[in-house]
Amino acid sequence: MKHFTGSFIVSVICLTLAAWWGYDHGGVAGAITALGVAAILSIMEVSLSFDNAVVNASVLKGWNEFWLKLFLGLGMIIAVFGMRLVFPLVIVAVAADLGIMDVWNLALTDPKSFSGHLTEHHAEVAAFGGMFLLLVFLNFLLDDEKETHWLGNFEGKLASLGKVSSISVMIAIAALMFSMTYVEEAQKMVVLVAGLWGILVYVGVDMLSSILEKSEAEGGDVGDMVKRGGIGGFLYLEVLDASFSFDGVIGAFAITSDVVIIMLGLAIGAMFVRSMTVFLVKKGTLDEFVYLEHGAHYAIGILAVIMLASMKWHVPELVTGLTGVAFIAASLWSSIRYKKQQEALEAAGEKQLA
């Protein structure tokens, strides 16, 4: 439980602030409503982002305490205030040609208008996030050096396609071009640019990681930081979180239009996701349950498809969350089954030797 102490403290603080905010605007009834909505939002955030925690843990394996604390400290500030508050404000500010403070006042005084501006630009945000998440999935799936395959020979044959240079980027661009056929003519160019930015950001972060890792191989100090933590990995996790978080922000506006309650509720969820990530790293859960990382990446792949499809059709957040949970649960079951099979084989081998 020690890994979740900070999350519980943040939860108490955020729920207290939510109750105060609700009481200030609607008395006791307002306080109760604000508490309930904040709790619902926090649960929704955890359910939507559990696969994010598993993938984060796969990146964080081998990081030292400094980078883990930075991930929980600075990373948390970026996740909560940057992606769940500032980023939506910036989008509306650019769209409505207003200053940040004007948009903040709009969010407080006319939340319906604010959420309207936000949802109007869902297509380009979905294109950016969808492309980034799709590349995360494809580069895991099409990895010819990957030895463990959840789906057996079928997944092994797909992984062998990774020998073809840049095949992941080619598939991602093809998916972007196909998804644009569902976008209105007036939006096509801005959606295309947003999707290309998603690809460029992924490739850029991956390139930075490769450069720093090469420095480590040559004995450089910066590369040693990558081995035990790393700037490239940290940036990768933050962009990954951004791609996840905005989907949660959009979903939150379907529950309430109160920006303050949204930020407080999602902050609780984001903190628990980060604590869960560190827990998975510390306990070596990914080593014990070998297919858990596979399930998380397949969930990310489905989320990428859902985000691209959401440019035309509304996909309920419940469907998104349950889909991710289903993949995680299936991979966990497969991991437990695999572990029992290995233990049975080892026991049989020891019996023969005896």
KANOR-V394426 format. One record per backbone hydrogen bond with DSSP energy under -0.5 kcal/mol. CO is the residue of the C=O (numbers start at 0). NH is the residue of the N-H. E is the energy in kcal/mol with one decimal. If there is no record, write none. Layout:
# KANOR-V394426
[[CO/NH/E] [CO/NH/E]]
This chain:
# KANOR-V394426
[[0/3/-1.7] [1/4/-0.9] [3/7/-2.2] [4/8/-2.1] [5/9/-2.6] [6/10/-2.3] [7/11/-2.3] [8/12/-2.3] [9/13/-2.9] [10/14/-2.7] [11/15/-2.1] [12/16/-2.4] [13/17/-2.4] [14/18/-2.4] [15/19/-2.4] [16/20/-2.7] [17/21/-2.7] [18/22/-2.7] [19/23/-2.5] [20/24/-1.1] [21/25/-1.8] [22/26/-2.2] [25/29/-1.4] [26/30/-2.1] [27/31/-2.4] [28/32/-2.3] [29/33/-2.5] [30/34/-2.3] [31/35/-2.3] [32/36/-2.6] [33/37/-2.4] [34/38/-2.1] [35/39/-2.2] [36/40/-2.6] [37/41/-2.0] [38/42/-2.0] [39/43/-2.4] [40/44/-2.4] [41/45/-1.9] [42/46/-2.4] [43/47/-2.3] [44/48/-1.5] [45/49/-0.7] [48/52/-1.8] [49/53/-1.7] [50/54/-2.2] [51/55/-2.7] [52/56/-2.2] [53/57/-1.6] [54/58/-1.4] [55/59/-2.5] [56/60/-1.0] [59/62/-2.5] [63/67/-1.9] [64/68/-2.6] [65/69/-2.1] [66/70/-2.4] [67/71/-1.8] [68/72/-2.4] [69/74/-2.6] [72/76/-1.8] [73/77/-2.5] [74/78/-2.5] [75/79/-2.8] [76/80/-1.8] [76/81/-1.3] [77/82/-2.0] [78/83/-0.8] [79/83/-0.7] [80/85/-3.0] [81/86/-2.9] [84/88/-1.5] [85/89/-2.7] [86/90/-2.3] [87/91/-2.2] [88/92/-2.5] [89/93/-2.5] [90/94/-2.5] [91/95/-3.0] [92/96/-0.7] [92/97/-2.0] [98/102/-2.3] [99/103/-2.5] [100/104/-2.3] [101/105/-2.0] [102/106/-2.5] [103/107/-1.7] [104/108/-2.8] [105/109/-2.8] [106/258/-0.5] [109/112/-0.6] [109/113/-1.8] [110/114/-2.8] [111/115/-1.8] [112/116/-2.1] [113/117/-1.9] [114/118/-2.6] [115/119/-1.7] [116/120/-0.7] [117/120/-1.0] [118/121/-1.6] [120/124/-1.4] [121/125/-2.9] [122/126/-2.0] [123/127/-2.1] [124/128/-2.7] [125/129/-2.8] [126/130/-2.0] [127/131/-2.0] [128/132/-2.6] [129/133/-2.3] [130/134/-2.0] [131/135/-1.8] [132/136/-2.2] [133/137/-3.0] [134/138/-2.4] [135/139/-0.8] [136/139/-0.5] [136/140/-2.8] [137/141/-3.3] [139/142/-0.7] [140/142/-0.9] [141/143/-0.7] [142/145/-1.6] [146/148/-0.5] [148/151/-1.0] [150/153/-0.9] [150/154/-0.5] [151/155/-2.0] [152/156/-2.6] [153/157/-1.8] [154/158/-2.4] [155/159/-1.5] [156/160/-0.6] [157/160/-1.2] [158/161/-1.9] [159/162/-1.6] [160/163/-2.0] [162/164/-0.5] [163/166/-1.4] [165/169/-2.0] [166/170/-2.4] [167/171/-2.3] [168/172/-2.6] [169/173/-2.1] [170/174/-2.4] [171/175/-2.2] [172/176/-2.5] [173/177/-2.2] [174/178/-2.5] [175/179/-1.4] [177/180/-1.5] [178/181/-1.6] [179/182/-1.3] [183/186/-1.5] [183/187/-0.9] [184/187/-0.7] [186/190/-2.5] [187/191/-2.6] [188/192/-2.4] [189/193/-2.1] [190/194/-2.6] [191/195/-2.4] [192/196/-2.1] [193/197/-1.9] [194/198/-1.8] [195/199/-2.8] [196/200/-2.8] [197/201/-1.8] [198/202/-2.7] [199/203/-2.8] [200/204/-2.5] [201/205/-2.4] [202/206/-2.5] [203/207/-2.3] [204/208/-2.2] [205/209/-2.1] [206/210/-2.4] [207/211/-2.3] [208/212/-2.4] [209/213/-2.1] [210/214/-1.8] [211/215/-1.7] [212/216/-2.0] [213/217/-1.3] [214/219/-3.5] [215/218/-1.5] [219/223/-1.2] [220/224/-1.2] [221/225/-1.2] [222/226/-1.9] [223/227/-1.5] [224/228/-1.4] [227/63/-3.6] [229/233/-1.9] [230/234/-2.6] [231/235/-2.4] [232/236/-2.4] [233/237/-2.0] [234/238/-2.5] [235/239/-2.4] [236/240/-2.5] [237/241/-2.0] [238/242/-2.2] [239/243/-1.6] [240/244/-3.2] [241/245/-1.8] [242/246/-0.5] [243/247/-1.2] [244/248/-2.2] [245/249/-2.5] [246/250/-2.0] [247/251/-2.0] [248/252/-1.4] [250/253/-1.2] [251/254/-1.5] [251/255/-2.4] [256/258/-0.8] [257/261/-2.2] [258/262/-2.5] [259/263/-2.3] [260/264/-2.8] [261/265/-2.6] [262/266/-1.9] [263/267/-1.5] [264/268/-1.7] [265/269/-2.9] [266/270/-2.2] [267/271/-2.1] [268/272/-2.1] [269/273/-2.0] [270/274/-2.4] [271/275/-2.5] [272/276/-1.9] [273/277/-2.1] [274/278/-2.3] [275/279/-2.4] [276/280/-1.8] [277/281/-2.9] [278/282/-2.4] [279/283/-0.5] [279/284/-1.6] [279/285/-0.6] [280/283/-0.8] [283/286/-0.6] [283/287/-1.6] [284/288/-2.9] [287/289/-0.7] [288/291/-1.5] [290/294/-2.4] [291/295/-2.0] [292/296/-2.0] [293/297/-2.5] [294/298/-2.1] [295/299/-2.0] [296/300/-2.3] [297/301/-2.3] [298/302/-2.3] [299/303/-2.5] [300/304/-1.9] [301/305/-2.6] [302/306/-2.7] [303/307/-2.1] [304/308/-2.5] [305/309/-2.1] [307/310/-1.1] [308/311/-1.9] [308/312/-2.6] [312/314/-0.5] [313/315/-0.6] [315/318/-0.6] [315/319/-1.6] [316/320/-2.8] [317/321/-2.7] [318/322/-2.1] [319/323/-1.8] [320/324/-2.2] [321/325/-2.3] [322/326/-1.9] [323/327/-2.2] [324/328/-2.8] [325/329/-2.5] [326/330/-2.4] [327/331/-2.2] [328/332/-2.4] [329/333/-2.4] [330/334/-2.1] [331/335/-2.3] [332/336/-2.3] [333/337/-2.5] [334/338/-2.5] [335/339/-2.1] [336/340/-2.1] [337/341/-2.4] [338/342/-2.2] [339/343/-2.2] [340/344/-2.2] [341/345/-2.4] [342/346/-2.3] [343/347/-2.3] [344/348/-2.3] [345/349/-2.4] [346/350/-1.9] [347/351/-1.9] [348/352/-2.0] [349/353/-1.9]]
